[in-house]
Amino acid sequence: MNDVISPLRRIPVSVIDSPLILLHASDNIAVARRAIEKGATLATRDGSTIHCSVAIPFGHKIAVSEIASGEPVRKFGQNIGVATRSIQPGDWVHSHNLAAGELRLDYAIGSDVPPAPTPVLGRTFDGYRRADGKAGTRNYIAIVSTVNCAATTSKLVAQRVTRDLLERYPNVDGVVALTHKGGCALQYGGDDHRQLARTLAGFAKHANVGAYLLLGLGCETAPASFLTETHGLVQLNGKNGGPGRGMPVMTIQEQGGIRKTTDAAFGALADLLPEADKARREPIPVSELMLGLECGGSDGYSGVTANPALGLASDLLVAHGGTAILAETSEIYGGEHTLTRRAVSREVGEKLLDLIRWWEKYAGMFGVEIDNNPSPGNKAGGLTTIYEKSLGAIAKGGSTALRGVYHYAEPVTEKGFVFMDTPGFDPASVTGMVAGGANLVAFTTGRGSCFGCKPVPSLKICTNTPTYDRMSDDMDIDAGVILSGVSVEEVGRRIFEKLIAVASGEKTKSEEQGIGDEEFCPWSIGPTL
C-alpha cells in the first residue's frame, strides 16, 4: 500500500453520530465513543445507516464503508493495515480481519516543514538554577550504582535516610538509589558500555539532582573511573557547591564489604544533605523546560484524546522556547513519514530513517517482527497494528518542525521539537529521555499505567474517563472529557498549565504515592558476554 497523505497535524475529532467518532474524512472506519450493542443501527455522515453485526467494545473500530479483502483500512487519514477478509459497514474491525501488511511510505523529507510558532515570552516557573546553568524542577540526592552488584548496597544506604532525617532538610526532595541490572559482562568501551555510561552520567549531572555519589563493586567492566574520566563527574550540582568540591566515589571491595560501605556512604550523605539543602527555587524562563513525551498502556482513544491534547501542550511549550522530546522508535514505526516531512533538514530526516533501518535489522537478528509491539492490553483497548499505534503515539509530538534526532541518553541541546531513539518499554524509554536532560515527563495512558520517575516528576494523562475515575489516585488529568465535547485545545492548555505548576513544585499523583524508585532502567542493546 502507498501512503502519501500529508502528515498528521492536530487530529480533529468529528462526530458522525453520538456513538461514533470519525477522525478524518478519508477514513473507512470510525472509533466507538462507547460500547455499542449488537444489532444497533447508527447514522453515518452521509445520512445513511449501518447495522452493527456484533457488539463493538468502546474504543474499538467499526467499519463505516465496505472494505474489500486486501484493501487498506484507514484511520487518522492514514493506512493502518489491510483487510484480511471482506469487511461490511457495521462490522467490528480488529485482529480477526485486519493485519499490518506491507507498508510503502513516501518520506518526502522536509516537504512540509511548518512555520515556527509565534514566540511567547516572559512566562516563568519556580525552579532550581544550577551552577552549570541548567534548570531543575526537583532537588534530589542520587546514589548512582555503576553495576548491579552494588544495587542492594545502594538501596540499603537510601533506606537509612529516614523521613525524620529528611525533615531537617526541607529543600531536598529525597534520596534515590539509581540501581540497574547491568554494568558487567559487556565489551569495555563498546557501544553498550558507552550507552550505559552516558545514561548514568546523565542522571548524576541532571538538573534535578543537587548532589550524588557513585557506588560500585570494584571489579566490574563499567567502573566508576570510566564515568569520571569520560563524563567529568567531579563536582556537586548545587549552586553553592564550589569548584573543586568532589563527589564521593566508593567501591564495596575497597571499603571492605557491604556493611562498611553502607556506613561510609551514609556518612557521605551527612555532608551532601546540607549542601543540597542550600538550593532555593527562583523564577526561571519556561523556555528552559525540557519535556519527555511518553505513552504506555495505550488504547483506542490514545490517538483521539490524550495524545493530541499533549501534542497541543507540546506546541505551546515550543512556542515558549522550550523543548519537547518524542521517543520510542519502535512505536513510531509505520508513521515515521509524518515526522520526516517535518524535518528541518535532510540530515535530520535521514538520521531518523537510519534509526528505523537499525531497528528493522536489530529486530530481525532475533526473529522478531516489530508489528508484534502492540501488547495484549493495547489490543484489548482497541489497537490492532503497530501502524495504528504509532500514528496515535506520534500525535504527542504536536505539529511543529522536527529540529533534531538524538541517540539514547544523548544530551539534548536543541530547542523545539526533537526525537530520541529509545525502545518502546516505558521505563527504559523515559530513562533515556531523562538522561538526555528532560526535567518533566508527560505520560499518557488508556489502560492505566502507573508510572513515576525519580528524580523527574511524571504527569499522568488518562485517555478515557472510566479509567480515570477507577484510578483517580494515579491519574493527574482526564483527557477523556474530549469524548464528551470538551475541545482538544482546552485539554491541551490544561496540560500545559499543569506542567508549569508541577515544574514549580506541585506534586504529581505518582510523587504523592512515592513511586519512582524502581523505574530507572538503562537500555542494554547487548550482547551480554
C-alpha positions as CSV (number, residue, x, y, z in Angstrom):
1,M,0.0,0.0,0.0
2,N,1.1,3.5,-0.7
3,D,0.6,6.3,1.9
4,V,1.2,9.8,0.6
5,I,-1.3,11.7,2.7
6,S,0.1,14.9,4.3
7,P,1.4,14.2,7.8
8,L,-0.7,14.5,10.9
9,R,-1.3,17.8,12.4
10,R,-3.6,18.2,15.3
11,I,-6.2,15.5,14.9
12,P,-9.8,16.8,14.5
13,V,-12.5,14.8,16.3
14,S,-15.7,15.0,14.4
15,V,-18.8,13.0,15.4
16,I,-20.8,11.1,12.8
17,D,-23.4,10.2,15.3
18,S,-23.1,10.2,19.1
19,P,-21.7,6.6,19.4
20,L,-19.1,7.1,16.6
21,I,-16.0,9.3,16.1
22,L,-14.6,9.9,12.7
23,L,-11.0,11.1,12.7
24,H,-10.5,12.0,9.0
25,A,-12.8,12.4,6.0
26,S,-11.0,9.7,4.1
27,D,-11.3,7.1,6.9
28,N,-13.3,3.9,6.3
29,I,-13.6,3.1,10.0
30,A,-14.8,5.1,13.0
31,V,-14.0,4.7,16.7
32,A,-16.7,3.7,19.1
33,R,-17.2,6.5,21.6
34,R,-18.8,4.0,23.9
35,A,-19.7,0.3,23.8
36,I,-22.2,-0.4,21.0
37,E,-24.7,-3.3,21.2
38,K,-25.1,-5.9,18.6
39,G,-27.9,-5.0,16.2
40,A,-27.6,-1.3,16.8
41,T,-28.5,1.0,13.9
42,L,-26.3,4.0,13.5
43,A,-26.4,7.0,11.2
44,T,-23.4,7.8,9.1
45,R,-22.1,11.2,7.9
46,D,-23.9,11.0,4.6
47,G,-27.3,10.3,6.2
48,S,-27.3,6.6,5.5
49,T,-27.4,3.9,8.3
50,I,-25.2,1.0,9.3
51,H,-26.2,-2.0,11.3
52,C,-23.7,-3.4,13.9
53,S,-23.2,-7.1,13.1
54,V,-21.6,-7.7,16.5
55,A,-21.1,-5.8,19.8
56,I,-18.3,-3.2,19.5
57,P,-16.3,-2.6,22.6
58,F,-15.7,1.1,23.5
59,G,-12.5,2.4,21.8
60,H,-12.6,-0.2,19.1
61,K,-13.1,0.3,15.3
62,I,-16.2,-0.1,13.3
63,A,-16.4,-0.1,9.5
64,V,-18.4,2.8,8.0
65,S,-18.0,1.6,4.4
66,E,-17.3,-1.6,2.6
67,I,-13.6,-2.7,2.6
68,A,-12.6,-5.5,0.3
69,S,-10.1,-8.2,1.2
70,G,-6.6,-6.8,0.6
71,E,-7.7,-3.2,0.7
72,P,-6.3,-0.6,3.1
73,V,-8.0,0.2,6.4
74,R,-7.7,3.9,7.1
75,K,-7.7,5.8,10.4
76,F,-6.3,9.3,11.0
77,G,-6.4,9.7,7.2
78,Q,-3.6,7.1,7.1
79,N,-3.3,3.4,6.2
80,I,-3.1,1.3,9.4
81,G,-3.1,-2.1,7.7
82,V,-5.0,-4.3,5.2
83,A,-8.3,-6.2,5.5
84,T,-7.7,-9.9,5.6
85,R,-11.2,-10.6,4.5
86,S,-14.2,-8.7,3.2
87,I,-15.5,-6.2,5.8
88,Q,-19.0,-4.8,5.6
89,P,-20.3,-1.5,7.1
90,G,-21.1,-2.1,10.7
91,D,-18.5,-4.8,11.2
92,W,-16.1,-4.8,14.1
93,V,-12.6,-4.2,12.7
94,H,-9.8,-5.8,14.7
95,S,-7.2,-8.6,14.7
96,H,-9.6,-11.1,13.2
97,N,-9.9,-9.2,9.9
98,L,-7.1,-6.6,10.0
99,A,-3.3,-7.2,9.6
100,A,-0.4,-4.9,9.2
101,G,0.6,-6.0,5.7
102,E,3.3,-4.3,3.8
103,L,3.6,-0.5,4.1
104,R,5.3,1.7,1.4
105,L,5.8,5.2,2.6
106,D,6.7,8.4,0.9
107,Y,9.1,10.1,3.3
108,A,9.4,13.4,1.4
109,I,12.0,14.7,3.8
110,G,11.4,18.4,4.6
111,S,8.5,18.7,2.2
112,D,6.0,20.0,4.8
113,V,8.1,21.9,7.4
114,P,5.6,24.1,9.4
115,P,6.5,27.7,10.1
116,A,7.9,28.5,13.6
117,P,5.2,29.3,16.1
118,T,4.7,32.8,17.3
119,P,7.1,33.2,20.2
120,V,5.6,33.6,23.7
121,L,7.9,35.5,26.0
122,G,8.0,36.3,29.7
123,R,6.5,33.2,31.3
124,T,8.4,31.7,34.2
125,F,8.3,28.7,36.6
126,D,9.8,28.4,40.0
127,G,12.8,26.1,39.6
128,Y,16.4,25.4,40.8
129,R,19.2,27.2,38.9
130,R,22.3,25.0,39.0
131,A,25.9,26.0,38.9
132,D,26.3,24.8,35.3
133,G,23.3,27.0,34.2
134,K,20.8,24.2,33.9
135,A,17.3,24.4,35.4
136,G,15.9,21.8,37.7
137,T,12.3,21.1,38.7
138,R,13.2,18.9,41.7
139,N,16.1,18.7,44.1
140,Y,17.2,15.1,44.8
141,I,20.4,13.4,46.0
142,A,21.2,10.4,43.9
143,I,23.2,7.2,44.7
144,V,24.4,6.0,41.3
145,S,25.2,2.3,41.1
146,T,27.8,1.5,38.5
147,V,26.8,-2.2,38.4
148,N,24.0,-4.5,39.6
149,C,26.4,-5.9,42.2
150,A,26.2,-2.6,44.1
151,A,22.4,-2.3,43.8
152,T,21.5,-3.8,47.1
153,T,24.1,-1.7,48.9
154,S,22.8,1.5,47.2
155,K,19.3,0.7,48.4
156,L,20.5,0.0,51.9
157,V,22.1,3.4,52.0
158,A,19.0,5.1,50.8
159,Q,16.8,3.2,53.3
160,R,18.9,4.7,56.2
161,V,17.7,8.2,55.2
162,T,14.6,8.3,57.3
163,R,11.7,10.7,57.0
164,D,12.7,12.3,60.3
165,L,16.2,13.0,58.9
166,L,14.8,14.4,55.6
167,E,12.6,16.8,57.5
168,R,15.7,18.5,58.7
169,Y,16.4,19.4,55.0
170,P,13.1,20.7,53.7
171,N,14.6,21.8,50.3
172,V,15.7,18.2,49.5
173,D,13.0,16.1,47.8
174,G,14.6,12.8,48.7
175,V,17.4,10.4,48.2
176,V,17.0,8.0,45.3
177,A,19.1,4.8,44.7
178,L,19.6,4.5,40.9
179,T,20.1,0.8,40.5
180,H,20.0,-1.4,37.4
181,K,20.8,-4.9,36.2
182,G,23.9,-4.2,34.1
183,G,27.4,-2.9,34.4
184,C,29.4,-6.0,33.6
185,A,29.7,-8.8,31.0
186,L,29.8,-6.2,28.2
187,Q,32.6,-5.0,25.9
188,Y,34.7,-2.4,27.7
189,G,34.4,0.8,25.7
190,G,31.9,-0.7,23.3
191,D,28.5,0.7,22.3
192,D,26.7,-0.8,25.3
193,H,29.3,0.4,27.8
194,R,29.3,3.9,26.4
195,Q,25.5,4.0,26.3
196,L,25.3,2.9,30.0
197,A,27.9,5.4,31.0
198,R,26.0,8.1,29.1
199,T,22.9,7.2,31.0
200,L,24.5,7.1,34.4
201,A,26.3,10.4,33.8
202,G,23.1,12.0,32.5
203,F,21.3,11.2,35.8
204,A,24.3,12.2,38.0
205,K,24.6,15.5,36.3
206,H,20.9,16.1,35.9
207,A,19.5,19.4,36.9
208,N,17.1,17.7,39.3
209,V,20.0,16.2,41.2
210,G,21.5,18.5,43.7
211,A,24.3,16.1,44.8
212,Y,25.3,12.5,44.1
213,L,27.7,9.7,45.0
214,L,28.9,6.9,42.8
215,L,28.8,3.4,44.3
216,G,30.3,0.3,42.6
217,L,31.6,-3.2,43.4
218,G,35.2,-2.6,42.2
219,C,35.8,-5.3,39.6
220,E,33.0,-4.5,37.1
221,T,33.5,-3.9,33.4
222,A,31.9,-0.5,33.8
223,P,33.8,1.1,36.7
224,A,33.3,4.5,38.3
225,S,36.7,5.6,36.9
226,F,35.3,5.3,33.4
227,L,32.5,7.7,34.3
228,T,34.7,10.2,36.0
229,E,37.2,10.2,33.1
230,T,34.8,10.3,30.2
231,H,32.0,12.4,31.7
232,G,33.7,14.7,34.1
233,L,31.7,13.7,37.3
234,V,33.8,15.7,39.7
235,Q,31.6,18.4,41.2
236,L,28.3,18.8,43.0
237,N,25.4,20.1,41.0
238,G,24.2,22.5,43.7
239,K,24.6,26.2,43.1
240,N,26.6,26.6,46.2
241,G,28.8,23.6,45.5
242,G,32.0,25.4,44.6
243,P,34.6,24.4,42.0
244,G,36.9,21.6,43.1
245,R,34.4,20.1,45.6
246,G,34.4,16.5,44.5
247,M,31.6,13.9,44.9
248,P,32.1,10.6,46.8
249,V,33.2,7.6,44.8
250,M,33.1,4.3,46.7
251,T,33.5,0.6,45.8
252,I,32.4,-2.2,48.1
253,Q,35.7,-4.1,47.7
254,E,37.9,-1.1,48.7
255,Q,35.7,-0.2,51.6
256,G,35.8,-3.8,53.0
257,G,32.4,-5.1,52.3
258,I,28.7,-4.1,52.3
259,R,28.3,-3.1,55.9
260,K,31.4,-0.9,55.9
261,T,30.4,0.6,52.5
262,T,26.9,1.3,53.8
263,D,28.3,3.1,56.8
264,A,30.7,5.1,54.8
265,A,28.2,6.1,52.1
266,F,25.7,7.1,54.8
267,G,28.4,9.2,56.4
268,A,29.0,10.9,53.0
269,L,25.3,11.7,52.8
270,A,25.7,13.7,56.0
271,D,27.8,16.1,54.0
272,L,25.7,16.0,50.9
273,L,22.3,16.7,52.5
274,P,23.1,20.2,54.0
275,E,24.9,21.1,50.8
276,A,21.9,20.1,48.6
277,D,19.5,21.8,51.0
278,K,21.1,25.2,50.2
279,A,19.2,25.2,46.9
280,R,16.2,27.5,46.6
281,R,13.6,27.9,44.0
282,E,13.6,31.0,41.8
283,P,11.8,32.3,38.7
284,I,13.2,30.6,35.6
285,P,12.0,31.1,32.0
286,V,9.7,28.4,30.7
287,S,12.0,28.1,27.8
288,E,14.3,26.0,30.0
289,L,11.8,23.3,30.5
290,M,12.5,20.0,28.6
291,L,9.5,17.7,28.4
292,G,9.8,13.9,27.8
293,L,6.7,12.6,26.0
294,E,5.7,9.0,26.8
295,C,2.6,6.8,26.3
296,G,2.0,3.4,27.9
297,G,-0.9,1.1,28.3
298,S,-2.3,2.8,25.2
299,D,-5.8,2.1,23.9
300,G,-8.1,3.1,21.0
301,Y,-8.6,6.5,22.5
302,S,-4.9,7.4,22.9
303,G,-4.6,8.9,19.4
304,V,-8.0,10.6,19.8
305,T,-7.9,12.3,23.2
306,A,-4.8,12.3,25.4
307,N,-2.1,12.2,22.7
308,P,-3.4,15.0,20.5
309,A,-4.1,17.1,23.7
310,L,-0.5,16.5,24.8
311,G,0.6,17.4,21.3
312,L,-1.0,20.8,21.7
313,A,0.7,21.3,25.1
314,S,4.0,20.3,23.3
315,D,3.3,23.0,20.7
316,L,2.7,25.6,23.5
317,L,6.0,24.6,25.2
318,V,7.8,25.0,21.9
319,A,6.2,28.4,21.4
320,H,7.5,29.4,24.8
321,G,11.0,28.4,23.7
322,G,11.1,25.0,25.4
323,T,11.9,21.5,24.2
324,A,9.6,18.5,23.7
325,I,11.2,15.1,23.2
326,L,9.3,12.3,21.3
327,A,10.8,8.9,21.7
328,E,10.1,5.1,21.3
329,T,11.4,4.4,17.8
330,S,9.6,1.1,17.7
331,E,6.4,2.9,18.3
332,I,6.7,5.5,15.5
333,Y,7.2,2.6,13.0
334,G,4.9,3.0,10.1
335,G,4.2,6.6,10.9
336,E,7.8,8.0,10.6
337,H,6.9,9.6,7.3
338,T,4.8,12.1,9.2
339,L,7.9,13.2,11.0
340,T,10.4,13.2,8.1
341,R,8.2,15.6,6.2
342,R,8.5,18.0,9.2
343,A,12.3,17.6,9.4
344,V,14.1,21.0,9.2
345,S,16.9,19.4,7.1
346,R,17.8,16.3,5.1
347,E,20.3,15.5,7.7
348,V,17.7,15.4,10.4
349,G,15.3,13.3,8.3
350,E,17.9,10.8,7.2
351,K,19.1,10.4,10.8
352,L,15.5,9.4,11.8
353,L,15.3,6.9,8.9
354,D,18.7,5.5,9.9
355,L,17.2,4.6,13.3
356,I,14.2,2.9,11.6
357,R,16.6,0.8,9.5
358,W,18.7,-0.1,12.5
359,W,15.6,-1.3,14.4
360,E,14.4,-3.4,11.4
361,K,17.9,-5.1,11.4
362,Y,18.0,-5.3,15.2
363,A,14.6,-7.0,15.4
364,G,15.4,-9.3,12.5
365,M,18.5,-10.6,14.3
366,F,16.3,-12.1,16.9
367,G,13.5,-13.2,14.6
368,V,11.2,-10.5,16.0
369,E,8.6,-8.6,13.9
370,I,8.1,-5.0,15.0
371,D,4.4,-5.4,14.5
372,N,4.3,-7.7,17.5
373,N,4.7,-4.5,19.5
374,P,1.0,-3.8,20.4
375,S,0.6,-5.7,23.7
376,P,-2.4,-7.8,24.6
377,G,-3.6,-4.9,26.7
378,N,-3.2,-2.5,23.8
379,K,-5.3,-4.8,21.6
380,A,-7.9,-5.3,24.3
381,G,-8.2,-1.5,24.4
382,G,-8.9,-1.3,20.6
383,L,-5.4,-1.0,18.9
384,T,-4.7,-3.6,16.3
385,T,-1.5,-2.9,14.3
386,I,1.8,-1.1,15.1
387,Y,0.9,1.4,12.3
388,E,-2.3,2.3,14.1
389,K,-0.5,2.5,17.5
390,S,2.4,4.6,16.0
391,L,0.2,7.2,14.3
392,G,-1.6,7.8,17.6
393,A,1.6,7.9,19.5
394,I,3.2,10.5,17.2
395,A,0.3,12.9,18.0
396,K,2.1,13.6,21.3
397,G,4.7,15.5,19.3
398,G,2.3,18.2,18.2
399,S,2.7,20.0,14.9
400,T,5.9,21.9,14.9
401,A,9.1,21.3,12.9
402,L,11.4,18.3,13.8
403,R,14.6,20.0,14.7
404,G,16.9,17.2,15.9
405,V,17.3,13.5,16.3
406,Y,19.3,12.1,19.2
407,H,20.8,8.7,20.3
408,Y,19.7,7.1,23.5
409,A,20.6,9.2,26.6
410,E,22.5,11.7,24.4
411,P,22.4,15.2,25.9
412,V,19.6,17.2,24.1
413,T,20.9,20.6,23.1
414,E,18.3,21.8,20.5
415,K,15.3,23.8,21.4
416,G,11.9,22.9,20.0
417,F,10.5,19.5,19.0
418,V,13.1,16.7,18.8
419,F,13.2,12.9,18.7
420,M,15.3,10.5,20.8
421,D,16.0,6.8,19.9
422,T,14.6,4.6,22.7
423,P,12.8,1.3,22.9
424,G,9.0,1.2,23.5
425,F,9.4,-0.2,27.0
426,D,8.3,2.7,29.2
427,P,10.9,2.6,32.0
428,A,13.8,2.3,29.5
429,S,12.4,5.0,27.2
430,V,11.8,7.5,30.0
431,T,15.2,6.7,31.5
432,G,16.8,7.7,28.2
433,M,15.0,11.0,27.9
434,V,15.7,12.0,31.5
435,A,19.4,11.1,31.0
436,G,19.2,13.4,27.9
437,G,18.0,16.3,30.1
438,A,14.2,16.1,30.4
439,N,13.2,17.8,33.6
440,L,9.5,16.9,33.2
441,V,7.7,13.9,31.9
442,A,4.1,13.7,30.5
443,F,2.8,10.2,30.3
444,T,-0.5,9.3,28.6
445,T,-2.3,6.0,29.2
446,G,-5.6,4.4,28.4
447,R,-5.4,1.1,30.2
448,G,-4.0,2.7,33.4
449,S,-0.2,2.6,33.5
450,C,1.2,3.5,37.0
451,F,4.5,5.3,36.4
452,G,6.8,7.6,38.3
453,C,10.3,8.5,37.6
454,K,12.6,9.9,40.4
455,P,14.2,12.4,40.1
456,V,11.8,13.8,37.5
457,P,8.0,14.3,38.1
458,S,5.7,12.4,35.8
459,L,2.3,13.8,34.9
460,K,-0.2,11.1,34.1
461,I,-2.8,11.9,31.5
462,C,-5.7,9.4,31.0
463,T,-7.4,8.9,27.6
464,N,-10.8,8.0,28.9
465,T,-13.0,8.9,31.9
466,P,-13.9,5.4,33.1
467,T,-10.2,4.5,33.7
468,Y,-9.6,8.0,35.2
469,D,-12.4,7.5,37.7
470,R,-11.3,4.0,38.5
471,M,-7.7,5.0,39.0
472,S,-8.1,8.6,40.3
473,D,-5.3,8.1,42.8
474,D,-2.8,7.6,39.9
475,M,-4.1,9.9,37.1
476,D,-3.5,13.6,37.1
477,I,-5.6,14.7,34.1
478,D,-8.7,13.3,32.5
479,A,-8.4,13.8,28.7
480,G,-11.5,11.6,28.3
481,V,-13.6,14.7,28.6
482,I,-12.8,15.3,25.0
483,L,-15.2,12.4,24.2
484,S,-17.9,14.4,26.0
485,G,-17.4,17.6,24.0
486,V,-14.5,19.4,25.6
487,S,-12.1,20.6,22.9
488,V,-8.6,19.1,22.4
489,E,-7.3,22.7,22.6
490,E,-8.9,23.2,26.0
491,V,-7.4,20.0,27.4
492,G,-4.1,20.8,25.9
493,R,-4.0,24.1,27.7
494,R,-4.9,22.4,30.9
495,I,-2.0,20.0,30.5
496,F,0.4,22.9,29.7
497,E,-0.7,24.8,32.8
498,K,-0.4,21.7,35.0
499,L,3.1,21.1,33.7
500,I,4.1,24.7,34.7
501,A,2.6,24.0,38.2
502,V,4.4,20.7,38.5
503,A,7.7,22.2,37.4
504,S,7.2,24.8,40.2
505,G,6.9,22.1,42.8
506,E,3.3,20.9,42.8
507,K,3.4,17.1,43.3
508,T,2.0,14.7,40.8
509,K,-0.1,11.7,41.8
510,S,2.8,9.3,41.4
511,E,5.0,11.6,43.6
512,E,2.3,11.7,46.3
513,Q,2.5,7.9,46.4
514,G,6.3,7.7,46.4
515,I,6.5,6.0,43.0
516,G,9.7,6.2,41.1
517,D,12.4,4.3,42.9
518,E,12.2,1.2,40.7
519,E,11.8,2.8,37.3
520,F,15.4,3.6,36.5
521,C,16.1,1.2,33.6
522,P,19.0,1.8,31.3
523,W,18.5,0.2,27.9
524,S,21.0,-2.6,27.2
525,I,21.4,-3.3,23.5
526,G,23.7,-6.4,24.2
527,P,25.2,-8.8,23.8
528,T,25.8,-10.0,27.3
529,L,29.1,-11.7,27.4
